[in-house]
Amino acid sequence: MDIYHIIRRPLVTEKGTHQSRQSHDASRTREGRGGAYSFEVHPGANKIEIRDAIEKIYNVKVSTVRTMVRAGKPRRSRAKMGSTRHWKKAVVVLKPDFHIDLF
């Protein structure tokens, strides 16, 4: 799968903006980390593919990747019930010296 098909779009929300500005210094028990950025990704992509795609597209170093599958919500259109599509979300945490200029 191509790296530009793995990452569909960045998710720009209030929570995402807040998380991207939060970074933590290293302590005795925890290593330092940069901000966390959210992306909509291909449903078949795994964490390693997502990490490699982010590192190549944005030229940063990724610390961790968290993924979640968001289920579609039920919606009604006239007399029929349907649902919105399912999609996969990835939260990418960067190393302390890196950031992505999305906003």
Gaussian input, Z-matrix of N, CA and C with variables (Angstrom, degrees):
# hf/3-21g

backbone

0 1
 N
 C     1     B1
 C     2     B2     1     A1
 N     3     B3     2     A2     1     D1
 C     4     B4     3     A3     2     D2
 C     5     B5     4     A4     3     D3
 N     6     B6     5     A5     4     D4
 C     7     B7     6     A6     5     D5
 C     8     B8     7     A7     6     D6
 N     9     B9     8     A8     7     D7
 C    10    B10     9     A9     8     D8
 C    11    B11    10    A10     9     D9
 N    12    B12    11    A11    10    D10
 C    13    B13    12    A12    11    D11
 C    14    B14    13    A13    12    D12
 N    15    B15    14    A14    13    D13
 C    16    B16    15    A15    14    D14
 C    17    B17    16    A16    15    D15
 N    18    B18    17    A17    16    D16
 C    19    B19    18    A18    17    D17
 C    20    B20    19    A19    18    D18
 N    21    B21    20    A20    19    D19
 C    22    B22    21    A21    20    D20
 C    23    B23    22    A22    21    D21
 N    24    B24    23    A23    22    D22
 C    25    B25    24    A24    23    D23
 C    26    B26    25    A25    24    D24
 N    27    B27    26    A26    25    D25
 C    28    B28    27    A27    26    D26
 C    29    B29    28    A28    27    D27
 N    30    B30    29    A29    28    D28
 C    31    B31    30    A30    29    D29
 C    32    B32    31    A31    30    D30
 N    33    B33    32    A32    31    D31
 C    34    B34    33    A33    32    D32
 C    35    B35    34    A34    33    D33
 N    36    B36    35    A35    34    D34
 C    37    B37    36    A36    35    D35
 C    38    B38    37    A37    36    D36
 N    39    B39    38    A38    37    D37
 C    40    B40    39    A39    38    D38
 C    41    B41    40    A40    39    D39
 N    42    B42    41    A41    40    D40
 C    43    B43    42    A42    41    D41
 C    44    B44    43    A43    42    D42
 N    45    B45    44    A44    43    D43
 C    46    B46    45    A45    44    D44
 C    47    B47    46    A46    45    D45
 N    48    B48    47    A47    46    D46
 C    49    B49    48    A48    47    D47
 C    50    B50    49    A49    48    D48
 N    51    B51    50    A50    49    D49
 C    52    B52    51    A51    50    D50
 C    53    B53    52    A52    51    D51
 N    54    B54    53    A53    52    D52
 C    55    B55    54    A54    53    D53
 C    56    B56    55    A55    54    D54
 N    57    B57    56    A56    55    D55
 C    58    B58    57    A57    56    D56
 C    59    B59    58    A58    57    D57
 N    60    B60    59    A59    58    D58
 C    61    B61    60    A60    59    D59
 C    62    B62    61    A61    60    D60
 N    63    B63    62    A62    61    D61
 C    64    B64    63    A63    62    D62
 C    65    B65    64    A64    63    D63
 N    66    B66    65    A65    64    D64
 C    67    B67    66    A66    65    D65
 C    68    B68    67    A67    66    D66
 N    69    B69    68    A68    67    D67
 C    70    B70    69    A69    68    D68
 C    71    B71    70    A70    69    D69
 N    72    B72    71    A71    70    D70
 C    73    B73    72    A72    71    D71
 C    74    B74    73    A73    72    D72
 N    75    B75    74    A74    73    D73
 C    76    B76    75    A75    74    D74
 C    77    B77    76    A76    75    D75
 N    78    B78    77    A77    76    D76
 C    79    B79    78    A78    77    D77
 C    80    B80    79    A79    78    D78
 N    81    B81    80    A80    79    D79
 C    82    B82    81    A81    80    D80
 C    83    B83    82    A82    81    D81
 N    84    B84    83    A83    82    D82
 C    85    B85    84    A84    83    D83
 C    86    B86    85    A85    84    D84
 N    87    B87    86    A86    85    D85
 C    88    B88    87    A87    86    D86
 C    89    B89    88    A88    87    D87
 N    90    B90    89    A89    88    D88
 C    91    B91    90    A90    89    D89
 C    92    B92    91    A91    90    D90
 N    93    B93    92    A92    91    D91
 C    94    B94    93    A93    92    D92
 C    95    B95    94    A94    93    D93
 N    96    B96    95    A95    94    D94
 C    97    B97    96    A96    95    D95
 C    98    B98    97    A97    96    D96
 N    99    B99    98    A98    97    D97
 C   100   B100    99    A99    98    D98
 C   101   B101   100   A100    99    D99
 N   102   B102   101   A101   100   D100
 C   103   B103   102   A102   101   D101
 C   104   B104   103   A103   102   D102
 N   105   B105   104   A104   103   D103
 C   106   B106   105   A105   104   D104
 C   107   B107   106   A106   105   D105
 N   108   B108   107   A107   106   D106
 C   109   B109   108   A108   107   D107
 C   110   B110   109   A109   108   D108
 N   111   B111   110   A110   109   D109
 C   112   B112   111   A111   110   D110
 C   113   B113   112   A112   111   D111
 N   114   B114   113   A113   112   D112
 C   115   B115   114   A114   113   D113
 C   116   B116   115   A115   114   D114
 N   117   B117   116   A116   115   D115
 C   118   B118   117   A117   116   D116
 C   119   B119   118   A118   117   D117
 N   120   B120   119   A119   118   D118
 C   121   B121   120   A120   119   D119
 C   122   B122   121   A121   120   D120
 N   123   B123   122   A122   121   D121
 C   124   B124   123   A123   122   D122
 C   125   B125   124   A124   123   D123
 N   126   B126   125   A125   124   D124
 C   127   B127   126   A126   125   D125
 C   128   B128   127   A127   126   D126
 N   129   B129   128   A128   127   D127
 C   130   B130   129   A129   128   D128
 C   131   B131   130   A130   129   D129
 N   132   B132   131   A131   130   D130
 C   133   B133   132   A132   131   D131
 C   134   B134   133   A133   132   D132
 N   135   B135   134   A134   133   D133
 C   136   B136   135   A135   134   D134
 C   137   B137   136   A136   135   D135
 N   138   B138   137   A137   136   D136
 C   139   B139   138   A138   137   D137
 C   140   B140   139   A139   138   D138
 N   141   B141   140   A140   139   D139
 C   142   B142   141   A141   140   D140
 C   143   B143   142   A142   141   D141
 N   144   B144   143   A143   142   D142
 C   145   B145   144   A144   143   D143
 C   146   B146   145   A145   144   D144
 N   147   B147   146   A146   145   D145
 C   148   B148   147   A147   146   D146
 C   149   B149   148   A148   147   D147
 N   150   B150   149   A149   148   D148
 C   151   B151   150   A150   149   D149
 C   152   B152   151   A151   150   D150
 N   153   B153   152   A152   151   D151
 C   154   B154   153   A153   152   D152
 C   155   B155   154   A154   153   D153
 N   156   B156   155   A155   154   D154
 C   157   B157   156   A156   155   D155
 C   158   B158   157   A157   156   D156
 N   159   B159   158   A158   157   D157
 C   160   B160   159   A159   158   D158
 C   161   B161   160   A160   159   D159
 N   162   B162   161   A161   160   D160
 C   163   B163   162   A162   161   D161
 C   164   B164   163   A163   162   D162
 N   165   B165   164   A164   163   D163
 C   166   B166   165   A165   164   D164
 C   167   B167   166   A166   165   D165
 N   168   B168   167   A167   166   D166
 C   169   B169   168   A168   167   D167
 C   170   B170   169   A169   168   D168
 N   171   B171   170   A170   169   D169
 C   172   B172   171   A171   170   D170
 C   173   B173   172   A172   171   D171
 N   174   B174   173   A173   172   D172
 C   175   B175   174   A174   173   D173
 C   176   B176   175   A175   174   D174
 N   177   B177   176   A176   175   D175
 C   178   B178   177   A177   176   D176
 C   179   B179   178   A178   177   D177
 N   180   B180   179   A179   178   D178
 C   181   B181   180   A180   179   D179
 C   182   B182   181   A181   180   D180
 N   183   B183   182   A182   181   D181
 C   184   B184   183   A183   182   D182
 C   185   B185   184   A184   183   D183
 N   186   B186   185   A185   184   D184
 C   187   B187   186   A186   185   D185
 C   188   B188   187   A187   186   D186
 N   189   B189   188   A188   187   D187
 C   190   B190   189   A189   188   D188
 C   191   B191   190   A190   189   D189
 N   192   B192   191   A191   190   D190
 C   193   B193   192   A192   191   D191
 C   194   B194   193   A193   192   D192
 N   195   B195   194   A194   193   D193
 C   196   B196   195   A195   194   D194
 C   197   B197   196   A196   195   D195
 N   198   B198   197   A197   196   D196
 C   199   B199   198   A198   197   D197
 C   200   B200   199   A199   198   D198
 N   201   B201   200   A200   199   D199
 C   202   B202   201   A201   200   D200
 C   203   B203   202   A202   201   D201
 N   204   B204   203   A203   202   D202
 C   205   B205   204   A204   203   D203
 C   206   B206   205   A205   204   D204
 N   207   B207   206   A206   205   D205
 C   208   B208   207   A207   206   D206
 C   209   B209   208   A208   207   D207
 N   210   B210   209   A209   208   D208
 C   211   B211   210   A210   209   D209
 C   212   B212   211   A211   210   D210
 N   213   B213   212   A212   211   D211
 C   214   B214   213   A213   212   D212
 C   215   B215   214   A214   213   D213
 N   216   B216   215   A215   214   D214
 C   217   B217   216   A216   215   D215
 C   218   B218   217   A217   216   D216
 N   219   B219   218   A218   217   D217
 C   220   B220   219   A219   218   D218
 C   221   B221   220   A220   219   D219
 N   222   B222   221   A221   220   D220
 C   223   B223   222   A222   221   D221
 C   224   B224   223   A223   222   D222
 N   225   B225   224   A224   223   D223
 C   226   B226   225   A225   224   D224
 C   227   B227   226   A226   225   D225
 N   228   B228   227   A227   226   D226
 C   229   B229   228   A228   227   D227
 C   230   B230   229   A229   228   D228
 N   231   B231   230   A230   229   D229
 C   232   B232   231   A231   230   D230
 C   233   B233   232   A232   231   D231
 N   234   B234   233   A233   232   D232
 C   235   B235   234   A234   233   D233
 C   236   B236   235   A235   234   D234
 N   237   B237   236   A236   235   D235
 C   238   B238   237   A237   236   D236
 C   239   B239   238   A238   237   D237
 N   240   B240   239   A239   238   D238
 C   241   B241   240   A240   239   D239
 C   242   B242   241   A241   240   D240
 N   243   B243   242   A242   241   D241
 C   244   B244   243   A243   242   D242
 C   245   B245   244   A244   243   D243
 N   246   B246   245   A245   244   D244
 C   247   B247   246   A246   245   D245
 C   248   B248   247   A247   246   D246
 N   249   B249   248   A248   247   D247
 C   250   B250   249   A249   248   D248
 C   251   B251   250   A250   249   D249
 N   252   B252   251   A251   250   D250
 C   253   B253   252   A252   251   D251
 C   254   B254   253   A253   252   D252
 N   255   B255   254   A254   253   D253
 C   256   B256   255   A255   254   D254
 C   257   B257   256   A256   255   D255
 N   258   B258   257   A257   256   D256
 C   259   B259   258   A258   257   D257
 C   260   B260   259   A259   258   D258
 N   261   B261   260   A260   259   D259
 C   262   B262   261   A261   260   D260
 C   263   B263   262   A262   261   D261
 N   264   B264   263   A263   262   D262
 C   265   B265   264   A264   263   D263
 C   266   B266   265   A265   264   D264
 N   267   B267   266   A266   265   D265
 C   268   B268   267   A267   266   D266
 C   269   B269   268   A268   267   D267
 N   270   B270   269   A269   268   D268
 C   271   B271   270   A270   269   D269
 C   272   B272   271   A271   270   D270
 N   273   B273   272   A272   271   D271
 C   274   B274   273   A273   272   D272
 C   275   B275   274   A274   273   D273
 N   276   B276   275   A275   274   D274
 C   277   B277   276   A276   275   D275
 C   278   B278   277   A277   276   D276
 N   279   B279   278   A278   277   D277
 C   280   B280   279   A279   278   D278
 C   281   B281   280   A280   279   D279
 N   282   B282   281   A281   280   D280
 C   283   B283   282   A282   281   D281
 C   284   B284   283   A283   282   D282
 N   285   B285   284   A284   283   D283
 C   286   B286   285   A285   284   D284
 C   287   B287   286   A286   285   D285
 N   288   B288   287   A287   286   D286
 C   289   B289   288   A288   287   D287
 C   290   B290   289   A289   288   D288
 N   291   B291   290   A290   289   D289
 C   292   B292   291   A291   290   D290
 C   293   B293   292   A292   291   D291
 N   294   B294   293   A293   292   D292
 C   295   B295   294   A294   293   D293
 C   296   B296   295   A295   294   D294
 N   297   B297   296   A296   295   D295
 C   298   B298   297   A297   296   D296
 C   299   B299   298   A298   297   D297
 N   300   B300   299   A299   298   D298
 C   301   B301   300   A300   299   D299
 C   302   B302   301   A301   300   D300
 N   303   B303   302   A302   301   D301
 C   304   B304   303   A303   302   D302
 C   305   B305   304   A304   303   D303
 N   306   B306   305   A305   304   D304
 C   307   B307   306   A306   305   D305
 C   308   B308   307   A307   306   D306

   B1=1.4538
   B2=1.5327
   B3=1.2987
   B4=1.4618
   B5=1.5293
   B6=1.3509
   B7=1.4687
   B8=1.5202
   B9=1.3400
   B10=1.4614
   B11=1.5287
   B12=1.3388
   B13=1.4545
   B14=1.5264
   B15=1.3244
   B16=1.4695
   B17=1.5212
   B18=1.3306
   B19=1.4683
   B20=1.5196
   B21=1.3229
   B22=1.4653
   B23=1.5265
   B24=1.3288
   B25=1.4713
   B26=1.5143
   B27=1.3348
   B28=1.4629
   B29=1.5270
   B30=1.3265
   B31=1.4603
   B32=1.5256
   B33=1.3199
   B34=1.4556
   B35=1.5246
   B36=1.3385
   B37=1.4570
   B38=1.5280
   B39=1.3170
   B40=1.4682
   B41=1.5187
   B42=1.3290
   B43=1.4556
   B44=1.5279
   B45=1.3215
   B46=1.4562
   B47=1.5135
   B48=1.3311
   B49=1.4568
   B50=1.5173
   B51=1.3197
   B52=1.4607
   B53=1.5302
   B54=1.3385
   B55=1.4569
   B56=1.5252
   B57=1.3265
   B58=1.4653
   B59=1.5235
   B60=1.3154
   B61=1.4698
   B62=1.5207
   B63=1.3336
   B64=1.4567
   B65=1.5236
   B66=1.3082
   B67=1.4609
   B68=1.5186
   B69=1.3276
   B70=1.4516
   B71=1.5137
   B72=1.3044
   B73=1.4521
   B74=1.5235
   B75=1.3036
   B76=1.4607
   B77=1.5214
   B78=1.3194
   B79=1.4564
   B80=1.5270
   B81=1.3140
   B82=1.4645
   B83=1.5187
   B84=1.3159
   B85=1.4608
   B86=1.5213
   B87=1.3341
   B88=1.4632
   B89=1.5109
   B90=1.3256
   B91=1.4587
   B92=1.5225
   B93=1.3110
   B94=1.4553
   B95=1.5189
   B96=1.3317
   B97=1.4607
   B98=1.5162
   B99=1.3142
   B100=1.4526
   B101=1.5145
   B102=1.3164
   B103=1.4520
   B104=1.5230
   B105=1.3421
   B106=1.4579
   B107=1.5307
   B108=1.3163
   B109=1.4589
   B110=1.5212
   B111=1.3504
   B112=1.4615
   B113=1.5221
   B114=1.3285
   B115=1.4532
   B116=1.5205
   B117=1.3377
   B118=1.4545
   B119=1.5198
   B120=1.3252
   B121=1.4633
   B122=1.5280
   B123=1.3158
   B124=1.4562
   B125=1.5325
   B126=1.3293
   B127=1.4695
   B128=1.5277
   B129=1.3184
   B130=1.4545
   B131=1.5153
   B132=1.3250
   B133=1.4704
   B134=1.5239
   B135=1.3419
   B136=1.4539
   B137=1.5302
   B138=1.3284
   B139=1.4598
   B140=1.5250
   B141=1.3150
   B142=1.4626
   B143=1.5215
   B144=1.3315
   B145=1.4627
   B146=1.5210
   B147=1.3242
   B148=1.4609
   B149=1.5204
   B150=1.3426
   B151=1.4611
   B152=1.5301
   B153=1.3234
   B154=1.4617
   B155=1.5255
   B156=1.3309
   B157=1.4653
   B158=1.5227
   B159=1.3295
   B160=1.4720
   B161=1.5241
   B162=1.3322
   B163=1.4624
   B164=1.5235
   B165=1.3282
   B166=1.4635
   B167=1.5252
   B168=1.3313
   B169=1.4638
   B170=1.5238
   B171=1.3321
   B172=1.4643
   B173=1.5269
   B174=1.3441
   B175=1.4677
   B176=1.5306
   B177=1.3292
   B178=1.4626
   B179=1.5211
   B180=1.3279
   B181=1.4614
   B182=1.5240
   B183=1.3270
   B184=1.4621
   B185=1.5239
   B186=1.3270
   B187=1.4581
   B188=1.5264
   B189=1.3291
   B190=1.4613
   B191=1.5246
   B192=1.3329
   B193=1.4638
   B194=1.5268
   B195=1.3252
   B196=1.4621
   B197=1.5284
   B198=1.3234
   B199=1.4644
   B200=1.5220
   B201=1.3209
   B202=1.4615
   B203=1.5269
   B204=1.3162
   B205=1.4555
   B206=1.5218
   B207=1.3137
   B208=1.4569
   B209=1.5254
   B210=1.3028
   B211=1.4619
   B212=1.5218
   B213=1.3255
   B214=1.4547
   B215=1.5218
   B216=1.3106
   B217=1.4622
   B218=1.5263
   B219=1.3271
   B220=1.4678
   B221=1.5289
   B222=1.3252
   B223=1.4584
   B224=1.5284
   B225=1.3133
   B226=1.4580
   B227=1.5164
   B228=1.3117
   B229=1.4552
   B230=1.5228
   B231=1.2968
   B232=1.4722
   B233=1.5277
   B234=1.3245
   B235=1.4641
   B236=1.5215
   B237=1.3235
   B238=1.4647
   B239=1.5235
   B240=1.3250
   B241=1.4604
   B242=1.5275
   B243=1.2983
   B244=1.4520
   B245=1.5143
   B246=1.3023
   B247=1.4547
   B248=1.5173
   B249=1.3092
   B250=1.4517
   B251=1.5226
   B252=1.2900
   B253=1.4619
   B254=1.5262
   B255=1.3303
   B256=1.4539
   B257=1.5258
   B258=1.3292
   B259=1.4572
   B260=1.5170
   B261=1.3251
   B262=1.4522
   B263=1.5199
   B264=1.3227
   B265=1.4559
   B266=1.5247
   B267=1.3284
   B268=1.4576
   B269=1.5238
   B270=1.3226
   B271=1.4622
   B272=1.5213
   B273=1.3317
   B274=1.4601
   B275=1.5219
   B276=1.3366
   B277=1.4614
   B278=1.5194
   B279=1.3324
   B280=1.4568
   B281=1.5181
   B282=1.3259
   B283=1.4668
   B284=1.5347
   B285=1.3479
   B286=1.4709
   B287=1.5227
   B288=1.3187
   B289=1.4645
   B290=1.5296
   B291=1.3189
   B292=1.4540
   B293=1.5283
   B294=1.3505
   B295=1.4536
   B296=1.5152
   B297=1.3319
   B298=1.4535
   B299=1.5227
   B300=1.3151
   B301=1.4625
   B302=1.5215
   B303=1.3211
   B304=1.4616
   B305=1.5246
   B306=1.3263
   B307=1.4601
   B308=1.5042
   A1=108.62
   A2=116.80
   A3=123.35
   A4=109.90
   A5=117.12
   A6=119.77
   A7=112.12
   A8=117.32
   A9=119.75
   A10=112.01
   A11=118.32
   A12=121.23
   A13=111.34
   A14=117.08
   A15=120.66
   A16=109.93
   A17=117.23
   A18=122.13
   A19=107.81
   A20=116.49
   A21=119.42
   A22=112.31
   A23=116.72
   A24=119.84
   A25=109.34
   A26=117.18
   A27=119.26
   A28=109.47
   A29=116.27
   A30=121.39
   A31=108.00
   A32=116.00
   A33=121.42
   A34=108.11
   A35=115.76
   A36=122.67
   A37=108.32
   A38=116.45
   A39=119.51
   A40=111.00
   A41=117.02
   A42=120.25
   A43=110.90
   A44=117.21
   A45=120.73
   A46=112.43
   A47=117.03
   A48=121.12
   A49=110.80
   A50=116.85
   A51=121.20
   A52=110.88
   A53=117.51
   A54=120.90
   A55=112.33
   A56=117.30
   A57=119.14
   A58=111.47
   A59=117.26
   A60=120.20
   A61=112.89
   A62=117.51
   A63=121.35
   A64=109.53
   A65=116.76
   A66=121.15
   A67=107.64
   A68=116.61
   A69=120.85
   A70=109.70
   A71=116.50
   A72=121.45
   A73=109.23
   A74=114.88
   A75=120.12
   A76=110.09
   A77=115.84
   A78=121.91
   A79=108.19
   A80=116.81
   A81=118.92
   A82=112.15
   A83=117.67
   A84=120.69
   A85=113.44
   A86=118.94
   A87=121.54
   A88=109.69
   A89=116.25
   A90=119.55
   A91=109.99
   A92=116.90
   A93=121.06
   A94=111.06
   A95=115.70
   A96=119.60
   A97=109.50
   A98=114.55
   A99=121.28
   A100=110.33
   A101=116.21
   A102=121.09
   A103=112.59
   A104=115.85
   A105=122.97
   A106=108.55
   A107=116.14
   A108=122.24
   A109=109.46
   A110=116.90
   A111=122.14
   A112=110.42
   A113=115.92
   A114=122.27
   A115=109.57
   A116=115.85
   A117=120.53
   A118=106.30
   A119=116.66
   A120=121.01
   A121=110.40
   A122=115.76
   A123=122.12
   A124=108.92
   A125=118.69
   A126=120.31
   A127=114.31
   A128=117.85
   A129=120.18
   A130=114.42
   A131=117.58
   A132=121.25
   A133=110.25
   A134=116.24
   A135=119.80
   A136=109.88
   A137=117.17
   A138=121.44
   A139=112.22
   A140=117.72
   A141=120.65
   A142=110.74
   A143=117.13
   A144=120.75
   A145=111.16
   A146=117.44
   A147=121.59
   A148=110.07
   A149=117.38
   A150=121.44
   A151=110.86
   A152=117.86
   A153=121.43
   A154=111.70
   A155=116.95
   A156=120.70
   A157=111.41
   A158=117.98
   A159=121.39
   A160=110.12
   A161=117.16
   A162=120.07
   A163=111.35
   A164=118.45
   A165=120.92
   A166=112.60
   A167=117.41
   A168=120.39
   A169=111.34
   A170=117.80
   A171=121.41
   A172=114.00
   A173=118.08
   A174=122.54
   A175=111.35
   A176=116.27
   A177=123.48
   A178=108.93
   A179=117.22
   A180=122.55
   A181=108.54
   A182=116.48
   A183=122.83
   A184=109.54
   A185=115.72
   A186=121.55
   A187=110.40
   A188=117.90
   A189=122.29
   A190=110.59
   A191=115.19
   A192=122.16
   A193=107.66
   A194=116.10
   A195=121.42
   A196=107.28
   A197=116.91
   A198=120.55
   A199=110.52
   A200=114.88
   A201=121.06
   A202=108.67
   A203=116.40
   A204=121.75
   A205=107.34
   A206=115.33
   A207=120.97
   A208=108.78
   A209=117.51
   A210=122.18
   A211=110.11
   A212=115.75
   A213=120.41
   A214=111.21
   A215=116.22
   A216=120.78
   A217=110.01
   A218=117.41
   A219=118.95
   A220=110.79
   A221=115.26
   A222=121.57
   A223=108.72
   A224=115.83
   A225=120.57
   A226=109.44
   A227=116.21
   A228=122.24
   A229=107.21
   A230=115.47
   A231=122.99
   A232=109.61
   A233=118.74
   A234=119.90
   A235=112.56
   A236=117.99
   A237=120.79
   A238=110.91
   A239=114.44
   A240=120.24
   A241=108.28
   A242=115.18
   A243=121.24
   A244=107.91
   A245=116.64
   A246=119.46
   A247=109.52
   A248=115.70
   A249=120.17
   A250=108.14
   A251=116.85
   A252=119.76
   A253=111.45
   A254=115.73
   A255=122.33
   A256=107.87
   A257=117.54
   A258=119.98
   A259=110.13
   A260=115.84
   A261=121.64
   A262=109.12
   A263=115.23
   A264=122.82
   A265=108.58
   A266=116.55
   A267=121.63
   A268=108.97
   A269=116.27
   A270=122.50
   A271=106.34
   A272=115.58
   A273=122.30
   A274=108.55
   A275=117.08
   A276=122.90
   A277=107.52
   A278=115.97
   A279=121.30
   A280=112.13
   A281=115.39
   A282=121.85
   A283=107.91
   A284=118.38
   A285=120.89
   A286=116.03
   A287=119.21
   A288=120.59
   A289=113.96
   A290=118.75
   A291=121.44
   A292=111.07
   A293=115.50
   A294=122.28
   A295=108.77
   A296=116.37
   A297=122.91
   A298=107.32
   A299=116.95
   A300=121.62
   A301=109.14
   A302=117.01
   A303=121.72
   A304=111.85
   A305=116.93
   A306=119.74
   A307=110.79
   D1=137.82
   D2=-179.16
   D3=-72.26
   D4=145.94
   D5=-177.61
   D6=-64.26
   D7=-27.14
   D8=179.58
   D9=-80.52
   D10=-11.44
   D11=172.78
   D12=-92.63
   D13=-20.91
   D14=178.75
   D15=-71.42
   D16=-49.18
   D17=179.83
   D18=-91.58
   D19=112.68
   D20=-178.30
   D21=-85.26
   D22=-48.53
   D23=179.36
   D24=-166.92
   D25=151.56
   D26=172.08
   D27=-77.40
   D28=147.10
   D29=178.53
   D30=-98.94
   D31=109.51
   D32=-178.44
   D33=-101.45
   D34=102.07
   D35=179.26
   D36=-132.10
   D37=172.59
   D38=177.66
   D39=-63.28
   D40=-43.81
   D41=179.32
   D42=-64.55
   D43=-41.33
   D44=179.04
   D45=-64.41
   D46=-38.80
   D47=177.05
   D48=-63.77
   D49=-41.49
   D50=178.56
   D51=-64.75
   D52=-44.50
   D53=-179.30
   D54=-66.99
   D55=-31.16
   D56=-179.74
   D57=-70.92
   D58=-23.94
   D59=-179.76
   D60=-91.35
   D61=-8.73
   D62=179.49
   D63=-87.70
   D64=124.36
   D65=173.59
   D66=-135.77
   D67=154.88
   D68=-175.82
   D69=-126.91
   D70=136.74
   D71=175.90
   D72=-76.64
   D73=161.04
   D74=178.91
   D75=-73.67
   D76=146.49
   D77=174.53
   D78=-126.45
   D79=-172.72
   D80=179.66
   D81=-65.10
   D82=-34.71
   D83=-173.90
   D84=-105.11
   D85=-9.41
   D86=-174.63
   D87=-137.49
   D88=136.47
   D89=177.03
   D90=-78.88
   D91=157.22
   D92=-179.59
   D93=-71.07
   D94=156.73
   D95=177.28
   D96=-147.38
   D97=156.04
   D98=176.95
   D99=-90.68
   D100=-155.99
   D101=-178.62
   D102=-77.25
   D103=167.57
   D104=178.42
   D105=-112.75
   D106=132.36
   D107=-177.40
   D108=-122.56
   D109=140.62
   D110=-177.35
   D111=-105.23
   D112=140.55
   D113=179.28
   D114=-138.67
   D115=148.09
   D116=166.74
   D117=-87.99
   D118=128.82
   D119=-175.21
   D120=-124.24
   D121=168.16
   D122=178.09
   D123=-64.69
   D124=136.46
   D125=-176.62
   D126=-61.75
   D127=-23.59
   D128=-179.29
   D129=-91.47
   D130=0.30
   D131=-176.98
   D132=-81.14
   D133=141.32
   D134=175.67
   D135=-101.89
   D136=178.17
   D137=-173.61
   D138=-64.68
   D139=-36.35
   D140=-179.23
   D141=-67.55
   D142=-42.60
   D143=177.62
   D144=-64.59
   D145=-39.51
   D146=178.91
   D147=-64.80
   D148=-44.82
   D149=179.05
   D150=-60.23
   D151=-46.73
   D152=-179.69
   D153=-63.13
   D154=-40.76
   D155=-179.95
   D156=-65.27
   D157=-44.14
   D158=179.47
   D159=-63.95
   D160=-42.84
   D161=-178.84
   D162=-64.17
   D163=-37.51
   D164=-178.90
   D165=-78.14
   D166=-39.99
   D167=-177.08
   D168=-72.01
   D169=-46.48
   D170=-173.70
   D171=-101.02
   D172=-2.77
   D173=177.76
   D174=57.06
   D175=52.42
   D176=178.67
   D177=-130.77
   D178=172.46
   D179=174.49
   D180=-110.79
   D181=128.01
   D182=-176.20
   D183=-95.67
   D184=134.05
   D185=177.04
   D186=-87.69
   D187=-57.12
   D188=179.87
   D189=-141.36
   D190=160.06
   D191=176.45
   D192=-131.11
   D193=129.43
   D194=174.28
   D195=-116.71
   D196=135.57
   D197=-178.97
   D198=-124.01
   D199=154.77
   D200=175.32
   D201=-152.62
   D202=145.72
   D203=177.34
   D204=-101.02
   D205=122.69
   D206=-179.13
   D207=-96.41
   D208=121.43
   D209=-179.69
   D210=-75.44
   D211=149.08
   D212=177.49
   D213=-70.61
   D214=148.21
   D215=-179.69
   D216=-91.91
   D217=144.26
   D218=177.17
   D219=-70.69
   D220=136.48
   D221=179.21
   D222=-135.60
   D223=148.21
   D224=179.35
   D225=-110.90
   D226=133.25
   D227=175.28
   D228=-124.65
   D229=106.99
   D230=-174.27
   D231=58.54
   D232=-113.34
   D233=-176.90
   D234=-99.85
   D235=-5.23
   D236=-175.49
   D237=-102.24
   D238=146.94
   D239=173.59
   D240=-98.77
   D241=137.97
   D242=176.57
   D243=-140.55
   D244=-167.56
   D245=177.11
   D246=-150.18
   D247=156.79
   D248=174.22
   D249=-76.83
   D250=168.55
   D251=-173.54
   D252=-76.75
   D253=154.66
   D254=172.52
   D255=-79.62
   D256=148.08
   D257=177.73
   D258=-150.32
   D259=162.09
   D260=-176.71
   D261=-113.24
   D262=135.95
   D263=-178.50
   D264=-115.86
   D265=139.95
   D266=177.05
   D267=-126.33
   D268=132.00
   D269=174.56
   D270=-107.84
   D271=117.23
   D272=-174.45
   D273=-107.53
   D274=123.05
   D275=178.16
   D276=-102.90
   D277=128.40
   D278=-176.16
   D279=-94.46
   D280=164.85
   D281=173.37
   D282=-68.28
   D283=160.38
   D284=-172.28
   D285=-59.65
   D286=-30.02
   D287=-174.22
   D288=-89.51
   D289=4.20
   D290=-173.18
   D291=-120.09
   D292=154.50
   D293=172.22
   D294=-154.22
   D295=161.47
   D296=179.52
   D297=-115.46
   D298=129.02
   D299=178.71
   D300=-88.03
   D301=86.60
   D302=179.24
   D303=-98.72
   D304=-25.61
   D305=-169.42
   D306=-109.41

